[in-house]
């Protein structure tokens, strides 16, 4: 499994990314993070991955190739767990989240790819 995490900081707020990641994993509400339009984001993922098999409300499987992913949400975050997913698919997930100004935090590295780090 490969995790992709997304959240937005409130203006002027910049926290320790790994601590934010740990709090998200525990489903905590975090002071300093914006609420996300979770329903809109999930609808957008449905559109972008409409040619994938919908396993359940939060899971997709590539029926014509490799990979699957599952989305976990809080009011402030989107976590996408990728299983055997190709890099181009993960790039599409990152690009889709960028439409909502959500920067990627990659806990495997660990690095957050945002304007403060580029």
N, C-alpha and C positions, 0 to 999 in steps of 0.2 A: 504494500500500500504506500502511496505517496500523498502527503497532505498538502493542500493549498488553502491558505487562510486569507481572509479579506476583512478589513474594517476601515473606518474613517475616524481620524481624530477630529475633535472640535477645534475650531480656529484658535491658534496660539498654544495648543496642547501638544506635547510630544512626550510619550511615556516609554519605559523600557519594553521593547517589543516582546521579549521572551516572557516577561511577567504578564503582559497582556494575553499572550498565547496560553499560558497556564490558566489564567482566569477564564478565558473563553472555553477551554477544555472542561472546566468545572461549571459551565453554564452561568457564570456570574455576570451581573450587570456592572459595568466598569465606568466610573466617573472619568470623564474626558473623552469618551467615545460617542460619536453621533449614532442616533437610531438610523437604520437603513430601511429603504422601501422593500422589505423582504418579499412581499407578494409580487411586486412588480419585477423584481430580480428573478424569482422563480418562474414567472410567466415568460420572461425573456429567455431563460435557459430552455424552457419548453419549446419556444420558437426556434432557437438556434439549433437545438438537438432534436427537431421534429422527425428526422429520419432515423433516429435511434429508437430501440424498443424501450418503452417506459415500464420498468419493473414494478415500481410503486410510486407514490406521490413524490418521493425524493431520490429515486434511483433510475439510472439509465444504463442500458447495455447496447453496445455496438453489435447489431445483428449481422453486419456485413464485414466485420473486421475485428480488430483487437480492442479490448478494453471495456471498462465499465466505471461508473462513478456514482457516489452517493453524496448528497448535500445535507449538511446539518446546519441549522440556523439558530441564532438568538436574535433578539431585536437589534443587536449591534454588530452582528458578524455573520459571515458565510464561511463555512468550512466545507471543502470539497475533498473527499477521500477518493483517490484514483486507484484503480486496480488494473494493472496491465495496460494502462492507457498510454498511447503513443504521445510523443512530445508535441506533435502538431495539434493534437486534441487538447492537451494541457494549455498550449498557447492560445487556442480558441477560447477556453474557459477564462484565462487571464484577460484576454482582449474583451470578452463579454463583460467581465467585472469592471474593467477600465471604463466602460460606458457609464458606469455609476460612480466614477472617480475613486474606486476602491483599489488601493495598491495591494500587491501580493506580499504576504509574509510567507517565506519558505522555511518551516521549522527544521528541515533536514540540514540546512546550510549553517546556521540560521541567519537569514538576511531578510529585511523588508525592503522591497524595491519601490521606493518613493522618491519624491523630489529632494528629500534631505540626504539620500544615499546615492543618488545617481551622479 
